[in-house]
C-alpha cells in the first residue's frame, strides 16, 4: 500500500524531479517557447508567426506546434498563438508525425 504524503513532501519531490529532469517541469509559457524555438532555428519572428509558407519556415512552425502539443497545450491555445485555426494545427502535427515516420 502506498502511504499518503504531505503537500510539503510533494513540493520537495517535484522540485528535485524538475532539477533532474527539466522536461518534466510544468510547461513554459507557449509564446516564450515558440519564440525561442524560432530563434534557435534562425527564423525571423515575423516569418515564424506570420503567413510565410516557405518549406523551411512552415515545417519548423509545424514542429513547434507538435512540441507545444506534447507539452500539454490544447489545439485551440496553439492555434491562437499562431493565429490559425485548430484544424490547421492538427494537420501540422500530423504532418510532423508522417515526416518522422510515426
C-alpha positions in Angstrom: 0.0 0.0 0.0 1.2 3.5 -0.8 1.5 5.9 2.1 0.0 9.3 1.7 2.5 12.2 1.6 2.1 15.8 2.8 1.9 18.8 0.4 5.4 19.8 1.5 6.8 16.4 0.7 5.1 16.6 -2.7 6.6 20.0 -3.4 10.1 18.8 -2.5 9.7 15.7 -4.7 8.5 17.9 -7.6 11.4 20.3 -7.1 14.0 17.5 -7.2 12.4 15.8 -10.2 12.4 19.1 -12.0 16.1 19.6 -11.3 17.0 16.2 -12.6 14.5 16.2 -15.5 13.6 19.7 -16.6 11.3 18.3 -19.3 9.0 17.1 -16.5 8.6 20.5 -15.1 5.5 22.5 -15.7 5.3 23.7 -19.3 6.7 27.1 -20.1 4.8 30.0 -21.5 3.9 28.9 -25.1 4.8 32.3 -26.5 8.3 32.2 -25.0 8.8 28.6 -26.1 7.8 29.4 -29.7 10.0 32.5 -29.9 13.0 30.6 -28.5 12.3 27.8 -31.0 12.3 30.2 -33.9 15.5 31.9 -32.7 17.2 28.5 -32.3 16.4 27.6 -35.9 17.4 31.0 -37.3 13.8 32.1 -38.3 12.7 35.7 -38.0 9.8 36.0 -35.6 7.5 37.9 -38.1 8.0 35.0 -40.6 7.5 32.3 -37.9 4.3 33.8 -36.5 3.1 35.2 -39.9 1.7 33.7 -43.0 5.0 32.7 -44.6 4.6 29.4 -46.3 8.2 28.6 -47.4 9.2 25.0 -46.8 11.8 25.6 -44.1 9.6 28.0 -42.1 6.4 26.1 -42.4 8.0 22.8 -41.4 9.7 24.4 -38.4 6.4 26.0 -37.4 4.7 22.6 -37.5 7.4 21.1 -35.4 7.0 23.8 -32.8 3.2 23.2 -32.8 3.9 19.5 -32.2 6.3 20.3 -29.4 3.7 22.5 -27.7 1.0 19.8 -28.1 3.4 17.3 -26.4 3.8 19.8 -23.6 0.1 19.6 -23.0 -1.2 22.7 -24.7 -4.6 22.4 -26.4 -5.0 22.7 -30.1 -7.0 25.9 -29.6 -4.3 27.5 -27.5 -1.6 26.7 -30.1 -3.9 28.0 -32.9 -4.4 31.3 -31.1 -0.6 31.7 -30.7 0.0 31.2 -34.4 -3.2 33.0 -35.5 -4.5 29.9 -37.2 -7.5 27.5 -37.0 -7.2 24.5 -34.6 -7.6 22.2 -37.6 -4.5 23.7 -39.2 -2.6 23.0 -36.1 -3.9 19.4 -36.1 -2.9 19.0 -39.7 0.6 20.3 -38.9 1.1 17.9 -36.0 0.0 15.0 -38.2 2.4 16.2 -40.9 5.3 16.1 -38.4 4.4 12.6 -37.4 4.3 11.5 -41.0 7.7 13.1 -41.7 9.1 11.3 -38.7 7.6 8.0 -39.8 5.3 7.6 -36.8 
